[in-house]
Amino acid sequence: LALGAKESHVFDALRCTSMVPGMADKVLKYLTAGKGIPDDMPGVWTAEDDSCLQAEDYSRVRRVLTKHGAEAYKDRWEYFSMARQTGLIE
């Protein structure tokens, strides 16, 4: 925020990166440049990725495992758990 980024962009960057600061900084650069959230960057979760993460269809789950890797997959589940507990998401 001190560098002039919009608050909404900061929150979006943190949300789509499971609050990983280094990744959020990369996404914040995209957002402030008007490029949106990148959809091809491992560690950056799109709405479609989140849908696949929670799918019962293994081919969809495999898609996000391939894109993000097992560690980021686990981290995303932990992020969702924390976000639900704190009321950030339902």
Order of alpha helices (4+ residues) and beta strands (2+ residues): alpha-alpha-alpha-alpha-alpha
